[in-house]
Protein backbone atom coordinates (compact mmCIF):
# COMPACT_ATOMS: atom_id res chain seq x y z
CA UNK A 1 0.00 0.00 0.00
CA UNK A 2 2.84 2.33 0.84
CA UNK A 3 4.62 1.45 -2.40
CA UNK A 4 1.44 2.25 -4.34
CA UNK A 5 1.26 5.69 -2.75
CA UNK A 6 4.91 6.38 -3.65
CA UNK A 7 4.29 5.32 -7.27
CA UNK A 8 1.21 7.52 -7.54
CA UNK A 9 3.11 10.53 -6.26
CA UNK A 10 5.94 9.91 -8.73
CA UNK A 11 3.48 9.45 -11.59
CA UNK A 12 1.75 12.73 -10.70
CA UNK A 13 5.04 14.63 -10.86
CA UNK A 14 5.83 13.09 -14.24
CA UNK A 15 2.44 14.05 -15.67
CA UNK A 16 2.80 17.57 -14.28
CA UNK A 17 6.24 17.94 -15.89
CA UNK A 18 4.91 16.79 -19.27
CA UNK A 19 2.00 19.22 -19.01
CA UNK A 20 4.32 22.13 -18.30
CA UNK A 21 6.50 21.17 -21.27
CA UNK A 22 3.44 21.08 -23.52
CA UNK A 23 2.36 24.53 -22.38
CA UNK A 24 5.85 25.88 -23.05
CA UNK A 25 5.79 24.47 -26.58
CA UNK A 26 2.37 25.98 -27.25
CA UNK A 27 3.54 29.39 -26.07
CA UNK A 28 6.41 29.26 -28.59
CA UNK A 29 4.30 28.03 -31.52
CA UNK A 30 3.73 30.32 -34.53
CA UNK A 31 0.61 32.51 -34.26
CA UNK A 32 -2.44 31.62 -36.31
CA UNK A 33 -2.32 33.24 -39.80
CA UNK A 34 -4.17 36.54 -39.91
CA UNK A 35 -6.83 37.26 -42.53
CA UNK A 36 -6.26 40.13 -44.96
CA UNK A 37 -8.28 43.20 -44.00
CA UNK A 38 -10.75 43.98 -46.81
CA UNK A 39 -10.90 47.65 -45.80
CA UNK A 40 -7.13 47.90 -46.28
CA UNK A 41 -7.42 46.52 -49.83
CA UNK A 42 -10.07 49.11 -50.70
CA UNK A 43 -7.88 51.89 -49.27
CA UNK A 44 -4.89 50.65 -51.30
CA UNK A 45 -7.05 50.74 -54.44
CA UNK A 46 -8.37 54.21 -53.58
CA UNK A 47 -4.89 55.67 -53.02
CA UNK A 48 -3.47 54.05 -56.17
CA UNK A 49 -6.25 55.22 -58.50
CA UNK A 50 -6.25 58.73 -57.02
CA UNK A 51 -2.52 58.99 -57.68
CA UNK A 52 -2.88 57.66 -61.24
CA UNK A 53 -5.51 60.26 -62.12
CA UNK A 54 -3.94 63.17 -60.24
CA UNK A 55 -1.86 64.15 -63.27
CA UNK A 56 -5.05 64.95 -65.18
CA UNK A 57 -6.78 67.09 -62.57
CA UNK A 58 -6.82 68.04 -58.91
CA UNK A 59 -10.54 67.21 -58.85
CA UNK A 60 -10.64 63.41 -58.70
CA UNK A 61 -13.33 61.27 -57.07
CA UNK A 62 -12.76 57.53 -56.71
CA UNK A 63 -15.36 54.98 -55.64
CA UNK A 64 -14.08 51.46 -54.96
CA UNK A 65 -16.41 48.45 -54.92
CA UNK A 66 -16.65 45.94 -52.08
CA UNK A 67 -14.22 43.04 -51.75
CA UNK A 68 -15.88 39.64 -52.28
CA UNK A 69 -16.81 38.50 -48.76
CA UNK A 70 -16.35 34.86 -49.73
CA UNK A 71 -12.60 35.40 -50.05
CA UNK A 72 -10.44 34.31 -47.14
CA UNK A 73 -7.05 35.78 -48.02
CA UNK A 74 -4.01 35.55 -45.79
CA UNK A 75 -2.67 38.92 -44.63
CA UNK A 76 -0.11 40.24 -47.12
CA UNK A 77 3.24 41.84 -46.32
CA UNK A 78 3.19 44.17 -49.34
CA UNK A 79 0.04 44.20 -51.52
CA UNK A 80 0.87 45.46 -55.03
CA UNK A 81 -1.92 47.24 -56.98
CA UNK A 82 -1.85 47.67 -60.77
CA UNK A 83 -4.11 48.39 -63.73
CA UNK A 84 -4.80 45.73 -66.32
CA UNK A 85 -2.92 46.20 -69.63
CA UNK A 86 -4.63 48.76 -71.86
CA UNK A 87 -6.77 50.15 -69.05
CA UNK A 88 -7.29 53.88 -68.55
CA UNK A 89 -7.06 55.32 -65.02
CA UNK A 90 -10.51 56.90 -65.26
CA UNK A 91 -14.10 55.84 -65.82
CA UNK A 92 -15.07 52.27 -64.92
CA UNK A 93 -11.85 50.53 -63.91
CA UNK A 94 -10.84 46.99 -62.96
CA UNK A 95 -7.89 47.04 -60.57
CA UNK A 96 -5.76 44.04 -59.60
CA UNK A 97 -3.96 43.64 -56.27
CA UNK A 98 -1.29 40.95 -56.09
CA UNK A 99 0.40 39.40 -53.07
CA UNK A 100 3.59 37.33 -53.19
CA UNK A 101 4.32 36.76 -49.48
CA UNK A 102 3.70 35.11 -47.16
CA UNK A 103 1.06 33.43 -49.36
CA UNK A 104 0.52 34.28 -53.05
CA UNK A 105 -2.91 35.52 -54.11
CA UNK A 106 -4.54 37.83 -56.64
CA UNK A 107 -7.77 39.78 -56.21
CA UNK A 108 -9.69 42.09 -58.56
CA UNK A 109 -11.65 45.17 -57.52
CA UNK A 110 -14.11 47.28 -59.50
CA UNK A 111 -13.91 51.06 -59.23
CA UNK A 112 -15.24 54.22 -60.81
CA UNK A 113 -12.91 57.19 -61.26
CA UNK A 114 -14.44 60.57 -62.02
CA UNK A 115 -11.93 63.15 -63.26
CA UNK A 116 -13.31 66.67 -63.56
CA UNK A 117 -10.97 68.73 -65.72
CA UNK A 118 -10.80 71.42 -68.40
CA UNK A 119 -11.14 70.32 -72.01
CA UNK A 120 -11.65 72.11 -75.31
CA UNK A 121 -14.34 72.16 -77.97
CA UNK A 122 -14.54 73.91 -81.34
CA UNK A 123 -15.51 77.56 -80.80
CA UNK A 124 -16.82 77.67 -84.37
CA UNK A 125 -17.20 75.37 -87.36
CA UNK A 126 -13.80 74.00 -88.43
CA UNK A 127 -12.95 72.77 -91.91
CA UNK A 128 -10.59 70.08 -93.15
CA UNK A 129 -7.08 71.51 -93.58
CA UNK A 130 -7.70 74.50 -91.29
CA UNK A 131 -4.80 75.50 -89.02
CA UNK A 132 -6.01 75.87 -85.44
CA UNK A 133 -5.53 79.10 -83.50
CA UNK A 134 -6.51 79.99 -79.93
CA UNK A 135 -9.69 81.72 -81.14
CA UNK A 136 -10.90 78.38 -82.57
CA UNK A 137 -10.96 76.80 -79.09
CA UNK A 138 -13.52 77.13 -76.31
CA UNK A 139 -12.76 75.84 -72.80
CA UNK A 140 -15.27 73.60 -71.04
CA UNK A 141 -15.16 71.65 -67.78
CA UNK A 142 -16.55 68.20 -67.06
CA UNK A 143 -15.87 64.52 -66.40
CA UNK A 144 -13.36 63.55 -69.08
CA UNK A 145 -14.12 59.87 -68.49
CA UNK A 146 -17.37 60.47 -70.38
CA UNK A 147 -15.60 62.12 -73.33
CA UNK A 148 -13.95 60.54 -76.39
CA UNK A 149 -10.41 59.20 -76.03
CA UNK A 150 -7.63 61.69 -76.76
CA UNK A 151 -9.62 64.78 -75.78
CA UNK A 152 -7.64 68.04 -75.92
CA UNK A 153 -7.00 69.27 -72.35
CA UNK A 154 -4.56 72.12 -73.09
CA UNK A 155 -4.55 74.72 -75.93
CA UNK A 156 -0.94 73.95 -76.91
CA UNK A 157 -2.02 70.44 -77.89
CA UNK A 158 -4.03 71.94 -80.77
CA UNK A 159 -2.67 75.38 -81.70
CA UNK A 160 -0.70 75.35 -84.95
CA UNK A 161 -1.94 71.92 -85.97
CA UNK A 162 -4.12 71.16 -88.99
CA UNK A 163 -7.61 69.69 -88.92
CA UNK A 164 -7.78 66.27 -90.55
CA UNK A 165 -11.60 66.36 -90.51
CA UNK A 166 -14.32 68.99 -90.52
CA UNK A 167 -16.01 69.67 -87.17
CA UNK A 168 -19.18 71.51 -86.17
CA UNK A 169 -19.13 74.25 -83.55
CA UNK A 170 -19.14 72.69 -80.08
CA UNK A 171 -17.49 69.45 -81.21
CA UNK A 172 -15.03 67.97 -78.73
CA UNK A 173 -11.46 68.56 -79.92
CA UNK A 174 -9.45 65.33 -80.13
CA UNK A 175 -5.82 64.58 -80.84
CA UNK A 176 -6.70 62.17 -83.65
CA UNK A 177 -8.59 64.94 -85.47
CA UNK A 178 -5.41 67.01 -85.77
CA UNK A 179 -2.21 66.71 -87.76
CA UNK A 180 1.06 68.35 -86.81
CA UNK A 181 2.50 70.69 -89.47
CA UNK A 182 5.32 69.29 -91.57
CA UNK A 183 8.74 70.64 -90.60
CA UNK A 184 10.29 68.72 -93.49
CA UNK A 185 8.56 68.64 -96.88
CA UNK A 186 9.18 66.34 -99.83
CA UNK A 187 11.63 67.90 -102.31
CA UNK A 188 12.90 70.41 -99.76
CA UNK A 189 16.61 70.96 -99.24
CA UNK A 190 17.37 69.81 -95.69
CA UNK A 191 20.34 69.73 -93.36
CA UNK A 192 21.27 66.25 -92.12
CA UNK A 193 23.09 66.34 -88.78
CA UNK A 194 24.67 63.11 -87.57
CA UNK A 195 26.20 63.02 -84.11
CA UNK A 196 27.34 60.68 -81.39
CA UNK A 197 29.89 60.55 -78.56
CA UNK A 198 32.68 62.95 -79.52
CA UNK A 199 31.66 63.74 -83.10
CA UNK A 200 29.16 65.64 -85.25
CA UNK A 201 28.86 65.67 -89.05
CA UNK A 202 26.50 67.79 -91.17
CA UNK A 203 25.60 67.47 -94.85
CA UNK A 204 22.93 68.70 -97.26
CA UNK A 205 20.26 66.44 -98.74
CA UNK A 206 16.85 66.45 -100.44
CA UNK A 207 13.83 65.29 -98.41
CA UNK A 208 11.98 62.30 -99.83
CA UNK A 209 8.81 62.63 -97.72
CA UNK A 210 6.82 65.00 -95.53
CA UNK A 211 7.37 64.68 -91.77
CA UNK A 212 6.16 66.51 -88.68
CA UNK A 213 8.43 67.35 -85.78
CA UNK A 214 9.60 64.08 -84.21
CA UNK A 215 8.54 61.87 -87.12
CA UNK A 216 10.89 59.82 -89.30
CA UNK A 217 12.08 61.61 -92.44
CA UNK A 218 14.03 60.19 -95.37
CA UNK A 219 16.43 62.13 -97.57
CA UNK A 220 18.92 61.54 -100.40
CA UNK A 221 22.41 63.01 -100.19
CA UNK A 222 24.42 64.38 -103.14
CA UNK A 223 26.28 61.07 -103.29
CA UNK A 224 22.98 59.22 -103.86
CA UNK A 225 22.83 57.68 -100.38
CA UNK A 226 19.37 57.44 -98.77
CA UNK A 227 19.33 58.17 -95.05
CA UNK A 228 16.63 58.20 -92.34
CA UNK A 229 16.44 60.37 -89.25
CA UNK A 230 14.17 62.38 -86.98
CA UNK A 231 12.62 65.52 -88.45
CA UNK A 232 13.25 68.73 -86.50
CA UNK A 233 12.09 72.32 -86.87
CA UNK A 234 14.06 74.36 -89.38
CA UNK A 235 14.34 71.67 -92.07
CA UNK A 236 16.73 69.48 -90.06
CA UNK A 237 16.98 65.69 -90.04
CA UNK A 238 18.82 64.40 -86.99
CA UNK A 239 20.63 61.06 -86.78
CA UNK A 240 21.91 59.99 -83.38
CA UNK A 241 24.46 57.20 -82.98
Beta strands, then each sheet from edge to edge (+ up, - down):
strand 1: 60-64
strand 2: 80-83
strand 3: 91-99
strand 4: 105-122
strand 5: 137-143
strand 6: 162-163
strand 7: 178-179
strand 8: 182-184
strand 9: 189-196
strand 10: 199-207
strand 11: 211-212
strand 12: 216-221
strand 13: 226-232
strand 14: 236-240
sheet 1: 1+ 4- 3+ 2-
sheet 2: 1+ 4- 5+
sheet 3: 6+ 7-
sheet 4: 8+ 11-
sheet 5: 9+ 10- 12+ 13- 14+ 9+
end
